[in-house]
Amino acid sequence: MNTIIATGNNFGAGPIQFSAFQDSNLLILNKEVTFDPTNASYQAADELEIYVPDLNLEKSAISGMLMFGTKDGEKNGTAIKSYIKDKNTIVVEKVTAFDDNDTITLVFSNSYVPRNIKAPVTKMPRNYLSLTDKVGSISTGQSYWTANDEWVFLGVTFSRFEQTDGDTQVSFKIKDLPEIEDFDIIMMDNQPMSPSVGTEMFRIEVRDNVFTCEFIHPETRWHELQYCGFIVYVPRKAATE
């Protein structure tokens, strides 16, 4: 992984610095970008643009990423589209459903590939997910991971994700997963929260390869999620001398 420092943006987000991996056919970005939706630049924008030094990709196919609004400390969000417009512009779909929130956060943990390029495809090994050191009641659905020397891809679904009690956070490790950088993952619940829009989002902290979810519904007795999950690219821990 290396660093891409944005030269600007059109939605009032301030400085942006991505952790990134890129070659001629792939760009991976990692970053949470938070901004105030009441600012004039955001209000005037039709789509959200982040300006960067020359990328290897001229333009990309559409990629999926997450966004969420934070209001009164709660995170509700949705999946949105993003693409590389040209070598200097990353475009993110503007979704206005959360404009009345205190802040909006764009979650980059996704990849971009070129448009209309035919090239050999190398199949990477698929490792089916096996959890260890589980704290809480956790059942996985169809889940797997793969890795190269730079990054790990995780596609994880949970059919059940429950705290043992109101004071103990859910945590786990993934068997045989390479060491990854400390990282925060945003997990999407599949249950829409009426009368809010979108679905609840929960932060999972990865520290020394231990995945720990924030407290689930701390204001209630119901500390359980069902049919939730995440899809992310996570940087591998850099080798040290």
Short mmCIF file of the C-alpha atoms (twelve columns), coordinates in Angstrom:
data_MODEL
# 
_entry.id   MODEL 
# 
loop_
_atom_site.group_PDB 
_atom_site.id 
_atom_site.type_symbol 
_atom_site.label_atom_id 
_atom_site.label_alt_id 
_atom_site.label_comp_id 
_atom_site.label_asym_id 
_atom_site.label_seq_id 
_atom_site.Cartn_x 
_atom_site.Cartn_y 
_atom_site.Cartn_z 
_atom_site.pdbx_PDB_model_num 
ATOM 1   C CA . MET A 1   0.000   0.000   0.000   1 
ATOM 2   C CA . ASN A 2   1.084   3.571   -0.620  1 
ATOM 3   C CA . THR A 3   -0.421  7.006   -0.057  1 
ATOM 4   C CA . ILE A 4   -2.444  9.214   -2.395  1 
ATOM 5   C CA . ILE A 5   -2.883  12.781  -1.179  1 
ATOM 6   C CA . ALA A 6   -5.843  14.502  -2.806  1 
ATOM 7   C CA . THR A 7   -5.293  17.947  -4.290  1 
ATOM 8   C CA . GLY A 8   -8.861  19.049  -3.528  1 
ATOM 9   C CA . ASN A 9   -12.554 18.207  -3.709  1 
ATOM 10  C CA . ASN A 10  -15.808 19.903  -4.643  1 
ATOM 11  C CA . PHE A 11  -17.844 19.150  -1.489  1 
ATOM 12  C CA . GLY A 12  -16.060 20.878  1.369   1 
ATOM 13  C CA . ALA A 13  -14.423 17.832  2.936   1 
ATOM 14  C CA . GLY A 14  -11.040 19.352  3.712   1 
ATOM 15  C CA . PRO A 15  -7.751  17.442  3.194   1 
ATOM 16  C CA . ILE A 16  -8.065  13.782  2.103   1 
ATOM 17  C CA . GLN A 17  -5.262  11.223  2.243   1 
ATOM 18  C CA . PHE A 18  -5.928  7.696   0.962   1 
ATOM 19  C CA . SER A 19  -4.114  4.499   1.707   1 
ATOM 20  C CA . ALA A 20  -3.962  2.977   -1.757  1 
ATOM 21  C CA . PHE A 21  -2.715  0.197   -3.985  1 
ATOM 22  C CA . GLN A 22  -2.559  0.607   -7.740  1 
ATOM 23  C CA . ASP A 23  -1.193  -1.092  -10.797 1 
ATOM 24  C CA . SER A 24  -2.201  -0.822  -14.444 1 
ATOM 25  C CA . ASN A 25  -5.511  -2.672  -13.949 1 
ATOM 26  C CA . LEU A 26  -6.486  -2.142  -10.322 1 
ATOM 27  C CA . LEU A 27  -6.902  0.696   -7.834  1 
ATOM 28  C CA . ILE A 28  -7.781  0.070   -4.185  1 
ATOM 29  C CA . LEU A 29  -8.621  2.963   -1.864  1 
ATOM 30  C CA . ASN A 30  -9.011  3.018   1.919   1 
ATOM 31  C CA . LYS A 31  -10.319 6.059   3.753   1 
ATOM 32  C CA . GLU A 32  -13.311 7.466   5.613   1 
ATOM 33  C CA . VAL A 33  -14.118 10.989  4.441   1 
ATOM 34  C CA . THR A 34  -16.427 12.961  6.744   1 
ATOM 35  C CA . PHE A 35  -17.945 16.368  6.009   1 
ATOM 36  C CA . ASP A 36  -20.726 18.727  7.062   1 
ATOM 37  C CA . PRO A 37  -23.606 18.501  4.547   1 
ATOM 38  C CA . THR A 38  -24.694 22.074  5.266   1 
ATOM 39  C CA . ASN A 39  -21.598 23.543  3.596   1 
ATOM 40  C CA . ALA A 40  -22.156 25.526  0.403   1 
ATOM 41  C CA . SER A 41  -19.774 23.499  -1.793  1 
ATOM 42  C CA . TYR A 42  -21.615 20.266  -1.067  1 
ATOM 43  C CA . GLN A 43  -25.009 21.891  -1.560  1 
ATOM 44  C CA . ALA A 44  -23.937 23.143  -5.008  1 
ATOM 45  C CA . ALA A 45  -22.428 19.840  -6.221  1 
ATOM 46  C CA . ASP A 46  -24.342 17.492  -8.535  1 
ATOM 47  C CA . GLU A 47  -21.887 14.688  -7.859  1 
ATOM 48  C CA . LEU A 48  -18.964 14.465  -5.452  1 
ATOM 49  C CA . GLU A 49  -15.494 14.780  -6.951  1 
ATOM 50  C CA . ILE A 50  -12.112 14.202  -5.350  1 
ATOM 51  C CA . TYR A 51  -9.096  15.499  -7.274  1 
ATOM 52  C CA . VAL A 52  -5.853  13.512  -7.137  1 
ATOM 53  C CA . PRO A 53  -2.433  13.345  -8.828  1 
ATOM 54  C CA . ASP A 54  -2.262  11.152  -11.934 1 
ATOM 55  C CA . LEU A 55  -3.731  7.692   -11.387 1 
ATOM 56  C CA . ASN A 56  -2.756  4.635   -13.413 1 
ATOM 57  C CA . LEU A 57  -6.374  4.190   -14.538 1 
ATOM 58  C CA . GLU A 58  -7.697  6.483   -17.279 1 
ATOM 59  C CA . LYS A 59  -11.277 5.635   -16.273 1 
ATOM 60  C CA . SER A 60  -12.981 2.791   -14.461 1 
ATOM 61  C CA . ALA A 61  -16.093 0.714   -14.347 1 
ATOM 62  C CA . ILE A 62  -18.552 1.530   -11.577 1 
ATOM 63  C CA . SER A 63  -17.491 0.415   -8.104  1 
ATOM 64  C CA . GLY A 64  -19.638 0.053   -4.990  1 
ATOM 65  C CA . MET A 65  -18.893 1.696   -1.654  1 
ATOM 66  C CA . LEU A 66  -20.740 2.775   1.490   1 
ATOM 67  C CA . MET A 67  -21.849 6.070   2.954   1 
ATOM 68  C CA . PHE A 68  -23.599 6.932   6.199   1 
ATOM 69  C CA . GLY A 69  -25.021 9.907   7.982   1 
ATOM 70  C CA . THR A 70  -24.474 10.440  11.700  1 
ATOM 71  C CA . LYS A 71  -27.256 12.036  13.707  1 
ATOM 72  C CA . ASP A 72  -27.499 12.040  17.511  1 
ATOM 73  C CA . GLY A 73  -24.605 9.572   17.547  1 
ATOM 74  C CA . GLU A 74  -26.340 6.954   15.360  1 
ATOM 75  C CA . LYS A 75  -25.115 5.868   11.939  1 
ATOM 76  C CA . ASN A 76  -27.588 5.086   9.149   1 
ATOM 77  C CA . GLY A 77  -26.409 4.607   5.594   1 
ATOM 78  C CA . THR A 78  -26.547 2.841   2.285   1 
ATOM 79  C CA . ALA A 79  -24.479 1.527   -0.631  1 
ATOM 80  C CA . ILE A 80  -23.578 3.996   -3.394  1 
ATOM 81  C CA . LYS A 81  -21.701 4.102   -6.687  1 
ATOM 82  C CA . SER A 82  -18.242 5.476   -7.441  1 
ATOM 83  C CA . TYR A 83  -15.956 5.507   -10.469 1 
ATOM 84  C CA . ILE A 84  -12.764 6.985   -11.863 1 
ATOM 85  C CA . LYS A 85  -13.763 9.739   -14.274 1 
ATOM 86  C CA . ASP A 86  -10.227 10.454  -15.497 1 
ATOM 87  C CA . LYS A 87  -6.660  10.161  -14.204 1 
ATOM 88  C CA . ASN A 88  -7.217  13.052  -11.800 1 
ATOM 89  C CA . THR A 89  -10.842 12.664  -10.688 1 
ATOM 90  C CA . ILE A 90  -12.595 10.170  -8.406  1 
ATOM 91  C CA . VAL A 91  -16.380 10.544  -8.581  1 
ATOM 92  C CA . VAL A 92  -18.833 9.481   -5.877  1 
ATOM 93  C CA . GLU A 93  -22.595 9.368   -6.303  1 
ATOM 94  C CA . LYS A 94  -24.386 12.113  -4.364  1 
ATOM 95  C CA . VAL A 95  -27.233 10.727  -2.242  1 
ATOM 96  C CA . THR A 96  -29.134 13.473  -0.445  1 
ATOM 97  C CA . ALA A 97  -31.232 11.306  1.900   1 
ATOM 98  C CA . PHE A 98  -28.892 12.053  4.825   1 
ATOM 99  C CA . ASP A 99  -28.464 15.798  4.248   1 
ATOM 100 C CA . ASP A 100 -30.262 16.605  7.512   1 
ATOM 101 C CA . ASN A 101 -27.688 14.636  9.525   1 
ATOM 102 C CA . ASP A 102 -24.889 16.218  11.543  1 
ATOM 103 C CA . THR A 103 -22.222 14.733  9.267   1 
ATOM 104 C CA . ILE A 104 -21.954 12.489  6.229   1 
ATOM 105 C CA . THR A 105 -19.166 9.923   5.844   1 
ATOM 106 C CA . LEU A 106 -17.984 8.302   2.614   1 
ATOM 107 C CA . VAL A 107 -16.402 4.888   3.239   1 
ATOM 108 C CA . PHE A 108 -13.683 3.914   0.755   1 
ATOM 109 C CA . SER A 109 -12.616 0.284   1.158   1 
ATOM 110 C CA . ASN A 110 -13.264 -0.713  -2.431  1 
ATOM 111 C CA . SER A 111 -11.544 -1.378  -5.744  1 
ATOM 112 C CA . TYR A 112 -11.711 0.094   -9.249  1 
ATOM 113 C CA . VAL A 113 -10.941 -1.706  -12.520 1 
ATOM 114 C CA . PRO A 114 -10.655 -0.321  -16.082 1 
ATOM 115 C CA . ARG A 115 -13.551 -0.065  -18.491 1 
ATOM 116 C CA . ASN A 116 -13.592 -1.913  -21.798 1 
ATOM 117 C CA . ILE A 117 -10.218 -3.587  -21.306 1 
ATOM 118 C CA . LYS A 118 -9.719  -7.228  -22.248 1 
ATOM 119 C CA . ALA A 119 -6.859  -8.952  -20.460 1 
ATOM 120 C CA . PRO A 120 -6.030  -12.340 -18.945 1 
ATOM 121 C CA . VAL A 121 -7.689  -12.954 -15.595 1 
ATOM 122 C CA . THR A 122 -5.711  -14.569 -12.794 1 
ATOM 123 C CA . LYS A 123 -7.879  -16.531 -10.391 1 
ATOM 124 C CA . MET A 124 -6.916  -16.000 -6.762  1 
ATOM 125 C CA . PRO A 125 -7.438  -18.746 -4.159  1 
ATOM 126 C CA . ARG A 126 -10.739 -18.554 -2.288  1 
ATOM 127 C CA . ASN A 127 -10.395 -19.213 1.426   1 
ATOM 128 C CA . TYR A 128 -13.619 -20.039 3.198   1 
ATOM 129 C CA . LEU A 129 -14.071 -18.190 6.461   1 
ATOM 130 C CA . SER A 130 -13.417 -19.918 9.762   1 
ATOM 131 C CA . LEU A 131 -13.681 -17.899 12.976  1 
ATOM 132 C CA . THR A 132 -11.640 -18.427 16.145  1 
ATOM 133 C CA . ASP A 133 -11.545 -16.808 19.607  1 
ATOM 134 C CA . LYS A 134 -15.214 -15.901 19.322  1 
ATOM 135 C CA . VAL A 135 -16.820 -13.720 21.998  1 
ATOM 136 C CA . GLY A 136 -20.587 -13.637 21.540  1 
ATOM 137 C CA . SER A 137 -22.953 -15.733 19.456  1 
ATOM 138 C CA . ILE A 138 -21.758 -15.551 15.827  1 
ATOM 139 C CA . SER A 139 -22.965 -17.561 12.839  1 
ATOM 140 C CA . THR A 140 -21.569 -16.854 9.376   1 
ATOM 141 C CA . GLY A 141 -23.236 -17.197 6.021   1 
ATOM 142 C CA . GLN A 142 -21.366 -17.609 2.747   1 
ATOM 143 C CA . SER A 143 -18.069 -15.879 3.539   1 
ATOM 144 C CA . TYR A 144 -14.550 -16.001 2.178   1 
ATOM 145 C CA . TRP A 145 -11.283 -14.120 1.876   1 
ATOM 146 C CA . THR A 146 -8.314  -13.935 -0.462  1 
ATOM 147 C CA . ALA A 147 -4.981  -12.125 -0.326  1 
ATOM 148 C CA . ASN A 148 -1.844  -11.104 -2.158  1 
ATOM 149 C CA . ASP A 149 1.333   -9.483  -0.832  1 
ATOM 150 C CA . GLU A 150 -0.293  -6.032  -0.554  1 
ATOM 151 C CA . TRP A 151 -3.899  -6.494  0.545   1 
ATOM 152 C CA . VAL A 152 -6.589  -8.841  1.822   1 
ATOM 153 C CA . PHE A 153 -10.128 -8.998  0.430   1 
ATOM 154 C CA . LEU A 154 -12.902 -9.996  2.851   1 
ATOM 155 C CA . GLY A 155 -16.482 -10.801 1.866   1 
ATOM 156 C CA . VAL A 156 -18.249 -11.682 5.119   1 
ATOM 157 C CA . THR A 157 -21.904 -12.256 6.003   1 
ATOM 158 C CA . PHE A 158 -23.360 -13.070 9.389   1 
ATOM 159 C CA . SER A 159 -26.701 -14.777 9.905   1 
ATOM 160 C CA . ARG A 160 -26.432 -14.092 13.643  1 
ATOM 161 C CA . PHE A 161 -24.242 -11.578 15.471  1 
ATOM 162 C CA . GLU A 162 -25.102 -11.204 19.161  1 
ATOM 163 C CA . GLN A 163 -23.450 -9.937  22.322  1 
ATOM 164 C CA . THR A 164 -23.378 -12.347 25.257  1 
ATOM 165 C CA . ASP A 165 -24.643 -9.482  27.430  1 
ATOM 166 C CA . GLY A 166 -25.041 -5.723  27.342  1 
ATOM 167 C CA . ASP A 167 -21.480 -5.098  28.581  1 
ATOM 168 C CA . THR A 168 -19.467 -7.454  26.357  1 
ATOM 169 C CA . GLN A 169 -18.657 -6.544  22.759  1 
ATOM 170 C CA . VAL A 170 -18.689 -9.168  20.008  1 
ATOM 171 C CA . SER A 171 -15.163 -10.053 18.861  1 
ATOM 172 C CA . PHE A 172 -13.425 -12.734 16.806  1 
ATOM 173 C CA . LYS A 173 -10.365 -13.650 14.778  1 
ATOM 174 C CA . ILE A 174 -10.217 -15.225 11.311  1 
ATOM 175 C CA . LYS A 175 -8.265  -18.452 11.061  1 
ATOM 176 C CA . ASP A 176 -5.091  -18.250 8.920   1 
ATOM 177 C CA . LEU A 177 -5.733  -14.618 7.924   1 
ATOM 178 C CA . PRO A 178 -2.441  -12.823 7.161   1 
ATOM 179 C CA . GLU A 179 -1.527  -9.956  9.470   1 
ATOM 180 C CA . ILE A 180 -3.384  -6.841  8.377   1 
ATOM 181 C CA . GLU A 181 -2.967  -3.210  9.317   1 
ATOM 182 C CA . ASP A 182 -5.090  -1.899  12.168  1 
ATOM 183 C CA . PHE A 183 -8.219  -0.766  10.405  1 
ATOM 184 C CA . ASP A 184 -11.868 0.205   10.966  1 
ATOM 185 C CA . ILE A 185 -14.533 -1.653  8.991   1 
ATOM 186 C CA . ILE A 186 -18.083 -0.378  8.529   1 
ATOM 187 C CA . MET A 187 -20.617 -3.218  8.674   1 
ATOM 188 C CA . MET A 188 -24.069 -2.799  7.155   1 
ATOM 189 C CA . ASP A 189 -27.161 -4.216  8.844   1 
ATOM 190 C CA . ASN A 190 -29.883 -5.389  6.473   1 
ATOM 191 C CA . GLN A 191 -32.787 -4.101  8.561   1 
ATOM 192 C CA . PRO A 192 -34.126 -0.652  7.563   1 
ATOM 193 C CA . MET A 193 -34.690 1.601   10.556  1 
ATOM 194 C CA . SER A 194 -38.119 3.248   10.406  1 
ATOM 195 C CA . PRO A 195 -38.712 6.168   10.252  1 
ATOM 196 C CA . SER A 196 -35.072 6.724   9.240   1 
ATOM 197 C CA . VAL A 197 -33.767 6.070   5.744   1 
ATOM 198 C CA . GLY A 198 -31.095 3.520   4.970   1 
ATOM 199 C CA . THR A 199 -29.890 0.856   7.366   1 
ATOM 200 C CA . GLU A 200 -27.858 0.944   10.544  1 
ATOM 201 C CA . MET A 201 -24.085 0.898   10.258  1 
ATOM 202 C CA . PHE A 202 -21.762 -0.540  12.900  1 
ATOM 203 C CA . ARG A 203 -18.039 0.022   13.293  1 
ATOM 204 C CA . ILE A 204 -15.751 -2.986  13.657  1 
ATOM 205 C CA . GLU A 205 -12.242 -2.166  14.855  1 
ATOM 206 C CA . VAL A 206 -9.440  -4.446  13.688  1 
ATOM 207 C CA . ARG A 207 -6.507  -4.320  16.113  1 
ATOM 208 C CA . ASP A 208 -3.722  -6.914  15.916  1 
ATOM 209 C CA . ASN A 209 -6.031  -9.073  13.739  1 
ATOM 210 C CA . VAL A 210 -8.781  -9.073  16.387  1 
ATOM 211 C CA . PHE A 211 -12.148 -7.876  15.025  1 
ATOM 212 C CA . THR A 212 -14.231 -6.074  17.695  1 
ATOM 213 C CA . CYS A 213 -17.675 -4.600  17.012  1 
ATOM 214 C CA . GLU A 214 -18.943 -1.508  18.780  1 
ATOM 215 C CA . PHE A 215 -21.771 -2.058  21.271  1 
ATOM 216 C CA . ILE A 216 -24.954 -3.154  19.508  1 
ATOM 217 C CA . HIS A 217 -28.057 -1.156  20.494  1 
ATOM 218 C CA . PRO A 218 -26.582 -0.091  23.863  1 
ATOM 219 C CA . GLU A 219 -29.789 1.746   24.801  1 
ATOM 220 C CA . THR A 220 -31.935 -1.408  24.628  1 
ATOM 221 C CA . ARG A 221 -31.891 -5.015  25.810  1 
ATOM 222 C CA . TRP A 222 -31.664 -6.277  22.238  1 
ATOM 223 C CA . HIS A 223 -27.970 -6.601  21.433  1 
ATOM 224 C CA . GLU A 224 -28.295 -8.693  18.294  1 
ATOM 225 C CA . LEU A 225 -27.983 -8.306  14.524  1 
ATOM 226 C CA . GLN A 226 -29.095 -10.704 11.813  1 
ATOM 227 C CA . TYR A 227 -28.064 -10.966 8.158   1 
ATOM 228 C CA . CYS A 228 -25.413 -8.271  8.322   1 
ATOM 229 C CA . GLY A 229 -21.895 -8.126  6.919   1 
ATOM 230 C CA . PHE A 230 -19.167 -6.277  5.055   1 
ATOM 231 C CA . ILE A 231 -17.073 -6.344  1.886   1 
ATOM 232 C CA . VAL A 232 -13.669 -4.673  2.211   1 
ATOM 233 C CA . TYR A 233 -10.120 -4.512  0.981   1 
ATOM 234 C CA . VAL A 234 -7.742  -4.217  3.965   1 
ATOM 235 C CA . PRO A 235 -4.014  -3.409  3.684   1 
ATOM 236 C CA . ARG A 236 -1.649  -6.141  4.822   1 
ATOM 237 C CA . LYS A 237 0.704   -5.206  7.629   1 
ATOM 238 C CA . ALA A 238 3.947   -3.901  6.235   1 
ATOM 239 C CA . ALA A 239 6.987   -6.075  6.837   1 
ATOM 240 C CA . THR A 240 9.380   -4.638  9.415   1 
ATOM 241 C CA . GLU A 241 13.132  -5.031  9.456   1 
# 
